Amino acid sequence: MIPTSKKKTAVNLDQLAARLLEARGKRVLLLPHVGADGDAIGSALALRRLLNKAGVSADVLVDEPVPEVLHFIPESAAIVQVTDAADHDPTAYDFSLLVDCHESDRIGRRAPLFEATEGRGSLDHHVYQIEPGDFDVIDPTKSSTSEMVYLLLKVFETMTGETFLDAIMANQMASGIVSDTGRFSYSNATPGTFRVTAELVDHGADLVTASYELFDRISLNALRMKGLVLARAKSHADGLILVSTIPQKLIDVCNSSDYDLNTIPSELRNVSDVAVVFLIRETTEAGVIRVNIRSDERLNAAHLANRFGGGGHARAAGLTLRNLTLEQAAEQLIDAAMKELASEHGD
Ligand SMILES: [Mn+2]
């Protein structure tokens, strides 16, 4: 992770706020990134509500259906799924805003809509390499885009003399903050995050529900499968490497789905002394094996995944293997991990 002090920031909330308020009586397009998470959806919905209250029509467009786990976020039913960008008229919009991302390659099939809008900007907290434009507000020191929506809301209030925050908006933003901070357990939860969250709770944000919906709620089928997968975990290299292999029939027997496996790699990584975890699973496609890697600072998961044609982040990565048994796949990955660990090139 890049130390906070070294992160570049592009912060001109006033300029973006003024431009959005210029769109009063017109329409604005809000575009969260593909693979939308709690922050992408929560911040986009809060922006939509804020803009509507300020007299700006706003539409949230996405590529994929909103994941079921995010349906508890208020007004998520207002999100529109785009199946073909040609079905939407970009000239209907005065301004397009990338939400929780800052490059059009993060918005999938909606990119042509963004490119065709006259006014364009972004509101984001991811680390960036681009040269920010006049309406790009990118601040990697913030926990979440939702936290930034709150700051934008305060600028709106100063500029208009009106008040906008209500319980629905507070819950939309709180969902994003709880999601991106791992319910305040990651280092991105700063004193500023807590101050903003305190304001949101004051206005009716329900952190207990957000935390339960985003991190705890699980179907009985998924819980049973998790139990079986955890029980199958095998330790290698004196406990440094933990591997769980999952035949497709196990997923079928539990009447569960791939989606239910998402949290398991991180749980395996929490085991004391474990440096790297492999979750190796068959897929519904014959001969195709999917691998999830989680690691700590002793091993770079992205480097390891690259060796097998995969990719990702330093602590979380993934790859696809073909025409191997689960046992062969495990053997190759353990071997590669042991070499990587021995080379002491972790970070
Ligand atoms: Mn985010």
Residues whose N, C-alpha, C, O or C-beta is under 5 A from the ligand:
A	BS01	MN	D39 D100 S144 T145 D180
